[in-house]
Amino acid sequence: MLWNKTNIENKLQNLKSKQQREQEILEQVKGILDRDSRHGQSILSAFKGTTSEIVNNFDFELLETNNIFHIDQIKQICIDYRLRFLDSRYFKGEIPQAAISKIKRLEKLHNLQLGGFKIMAPSKMFKLKDKDDPLLFAPIGNDYFYLIHKWGNDLHPIRKILVWPFKSIVNLAFFVLLISYLTTILVPHGLFSKNDSHAEFWIIFFFMFKCIAAVVIFYGFALGKNFNPAIWNSRYNKA
């Protein structure tokens, strides 16, 4: 059996060529990763310095219509669930990598640089000025916003019921009356008088109403609380 002779020079040249190709590939990959990292940093910078005055010129033919929302729809949900809708620079949570990846895909698809980001979330998720479930939006003009990404846990199923009293002063008054009535029912009959009468019931009810109303008023003034329609887009903590 004949064996081909080994040409050391050729082996050396092949090894050199292979190593050069590997180095080129590594440099290309490193360049892609560096550009991607810089792009990610620029997006995070946009989150910290964004303003709501920016309008993104999306290609409307490429937008998903179920992700387009008007400011009135966003406002209604914020009021119903006591949420805030503020510039992303006030958001104190971490922006997930999935959201940044979606922004990169949108920027590439629409050939633009996104800005003016807004986030819908509970008040505790924002750095608010003194005086469970974020959604990321980008403005597209005419009071419309495009939903980019949602992360975190869903809101508690009874949150809408829990914050219902804070929608208006009428709701709050009705809530105080209801709680006063239920509390009055729990008072044993004949506790303050041997004669069980309607007059005694309404006297106790009036007393309960004054006590509960006083607590609610004190709580509201002491903590600077306000009703949902007044705080949904407020940058202030005591609002």
LINGIPE-V188557 format. One record per helix or strand. SS is the DSSP state (hx for helix, st for strand). FROM is the first residue (numbers start at 1). TO is the last residue. If there is no record, write none. Layout:
ss:SS from:FROM to:TO
ss:SS from:FROM to:TO
This chain:
ss:hx from:8 to:49
ss:hx from:60 to:62
ss:hx from:65 to:67
ss:st from:68 to:70
ss:hx from:71 to:81
ss:st from:84 to:87
ss:hx from:88 to:90
ss:st from:91 to:91
ss:hx from:97 to:110
ss:st from:117 to:121
ss:hx from:123 to:125
ss:st from:126 to:126
ss:st from:129 to:129
ss:st from:135 to:141
ss:st from:144 to:150
ss:hx from:159 to:162
ss:hx from:164 to:167
ss:hx from:169 to:186
ss:hx from:198 to:223
ss:hx from:228 to:231
ss:st from:236 to:236
